[in-house]
Amino acid sequence: MKSTSQHSLFSRNLIGLSLMIFTSQIWAQTAEEIVKKADDNMRGKTSQAELVIITSRATWSREMDVKTWMKGTDFAMLLIQSPARDKGTVFLKRGKEVWNWIPTIERSIKLPPSMMSQSWMGTDFTNDDLVKESSIVSDYHHSIIGDTIIRNKPCYMIEMIPKPETAVVWSKLMVFIDKQDFLELYTEFFDEDGNVVNIMNAYDIQIMDGRLIPTRVEMIPMDKENQKTEIIYKTILFDRTIKDEFFTLNRMKYLN
């Protein structure tokens, strides 16, 4: 009788362990799918956008008009149209390479990976945030760790840990994605010591070119008072044809 009870207990424990492993595998896969859906919502197969980027400080603020072209995860081009002193500056991503065209010196400069964590044009976004050298889908391990409410919307809480072989800016991301429309509404960015360095909020959800997206995104550094940067979408077009040949070093010089 004792042997039968022990066997039954062992069987239950084995089944419980198997279910835990199976469930964790499903959740891990689901987390990656959720992140991919959110990423695809804002990216599309291609996108062309006109943005206003407002950098705010305690005693001043600055606006930039920016035009962007993006194709999948391999190609991106950003053109600064104003202010006058930065007009014509271009950033290009091809695969894992990022280039910067500086019209005042008529030179193209290749940005090393170490510069991806630096401020993009004096804003609170990094070069990687804007040019997207790293991929939130393929460069991280994803886990659903709970649920919460962000601005009256039920959201998944997804922890993203960078894969060991990838060079990324952040040691961890906590991403909050709306369960209904798969919109990334809130994100926390962590440094190597486990501290939250930046938070990102997404607001003003509207339909643009047939897609429901946040049209205003703000990045706020935690260690600086009265400081933030906002990206406001004026227009965006999804899934229009853009040839790979558009994203070249030579094209950077003639976008004006």
N, C-alpha and C positions, 0 to 999 in steps of 0.2 A: 504493500500500500504506500509506504514511504517512497519507494522507487517510482511508482506511478505519479505521485504528487510532484516529485522533483522533475520528472520528465515533462509533466504538464506545465510547470512553472518555467522550465527551460524553453519549451516550445513557445509559450506566450512572450517571453523576453525576446526570443529570436524573431518572432513575428513583429513585435513592437519595434525592434531595432531596424528590421527591414523596411517597415513603414516609414520610420524617421528618415532613413537614407533616401528612400524613394521620394518622399515628400520634399526633402531639401533639394533634390535634383530637379524636381518640377518647379519649385519656387525660383531656383537659380536661373533656370531656362526662361521662366516667365518674366523675371526681372530684366533680363537682357532684351527680351521681346518688347517689353514696355518702354525701355530706354530707346530702342530702335524706332518704335512708332513715334515717340516724341521727337526724336531727331529727324525722322523722315517728314514729319509735319512741317517743320520749319525749313527743311532743306529742299525737298522735292528732288526730281531728277536733275533739274537745273533751277536756278532762281536769278532774277535781276531786280535789284532794289535801289531805291533812293532813300537815304537816311539823313536825319539830323542827329548829330552827336553833341550833347551839351555837357561840358565839364564844369562842375560847380565847386568853388572853394569859399572859404569864409569871407573873403574880401573881393572876389571877382568871379566871373564865369565867362566861358568861351564856347562858341558854336562852330561846328564844322558841318559842311554839306558833303556827303560821301555817296558815291555810286558804287555798287558791287555787282559782280557776276560770279556765280558759283555753279560748279558742275560736279555732282556726286561728292565724294570725299577726297578726290585727287586734285581738283582744280579750283582756284579762287583768284579773283582780281579785285582790288579795291582802289578807287580813284578819289582823291581829295579834290573837291571843286572849289571850296572856300574854307577859310579866309584866304586873302590874296597871297600872303607869304608862304602858304603851304600848297597853293593851287598847282595841280599837275603831279603831285607826289603820288606814286603808285606802289602798291604791294602786290606781289604775285606769288601764288603757291602752285607748285607743280610736284605732285607726289609728296616727298618729304623735304623738298627744297623750297626755301622762302627767299624771295628777292625784293629789294627796295630800289625803285627808280627815283633819284633826286634831281629834279629838273634844273635847280640852280647851279649844279656842278656837272650836269649832263652825264651822270654815272649810274650804273646799276651795281648794287652792293648785295652780296649774298649774306643773309643773316645766319650766323651759327646757331646750333640748338640752345646754347647758353643764353641767347637773347630772347628766347620764347617766353621766359618768365618776366621780362622787363615791360615797363609801361608802354602801351601803344600810343604814340603821339601825345604823351603827357596826360592821358586819361587814366581812369581806374581799371580799365581793361588791359590785359596783357596782350602781347603780340599773338600768343597762341589763342586767346579768346576770340580775336577778330579774324585771324587768318586760318585758324583751326588746323594747325599742323597735326595735333593729336586728335584721336577719334574717341568720343565718349562711348562708342559701341565696342570697338575692337581692342582698345588699349586698356580696358579695365575689367575686373571681375565685379559682377553685380549681384546684390542680395537684397531681397525685400525684408526689411526689419520691422515693419509695422504699418499702421495707417494713421492719418491725421486729417485735420480740416484746415485748408488754406483759403482764406477769403470766401468762406461758405461753400467750398468745393471739396468733397472727399478726395483724398490724395493717397497714393502709394508713397511710403518712405523708403527710398532705395539707397543703400550704401554702395559706393563705388571705390574699389581699391585698385590702384594701378598694377598691371602685370609686371613681374620682375624684369622682364626683358625690354620694357618700354621706358623711354625717357619722357616724362610728363612733368608739368609744372607743380601739381598739387599732390600731397601724400594721400589725400582722401577727399571725396565729394559726398555730400548728402543731398540727394536730389528728390524733390517732392513733385510728383507728376499727377495731374488730374485724372481720375479714374474714368471719367466719361469721354473726354475729348483728347486725352493723352497730350496735355499741354504742360510743359515744365514751368511751374509757377513760382518756385522758390528753390534756391540752391545755397548750400554752405560749402566754403572752400577751406580746407585745412592745410596747415604747414606740417613740417616733419615732427614738431613737438606736440601735435594733436590739438593745436589752437585754431579756432576759426579766424581766418584772416579777412575774408570778404564774404558778404552775402549778396545774392542776386535775386531781385524781385521782377516778376513779369505782370504787367497790367494791361488795361484797355483792350480787352479781347474783342476782336472784330473779324468779320469776313473780308478778306482781301484776295482778289482773284480766285474766288471760289473756295478758299480755305479759311477755317477759323484759327486765328493765331493771336498771340499777344502782340500788340503794336507799340508797346513801350516797355523797355527793359532797363532797369537801373542796377548799377554795381556800386556797393557801399563798402569801403574799407572800415574795419572794426576799430582800428587804432587811431583814426583821424576824425576829429569832430567837424561837422559842417562840410563834409566832403562826399561827393558822389559823381557818377557819370551816368547819363541817360542816353539810350539809343531809341529814337522815335522813327518808326517806319512811315514814310510819306506815301510811297507806292511799292508794290512788289508783284512780280509776275513769275509764275511757276511753270516749269515744264516746257518752256520755249526752247527751240533748238539752238544750241551753242556748240560750235565745232571745237574740238580739242586744239586746233591750230590757233584759236583766239588767244589762248593762254601762253603767250611766248614773251621772251625778253624784248624782242623787237617791237611787239605790239604795245608794251608799256610806254614807249616813248611817244606814241601818237594817239593816246586816248583823249586828248583835249579836243 
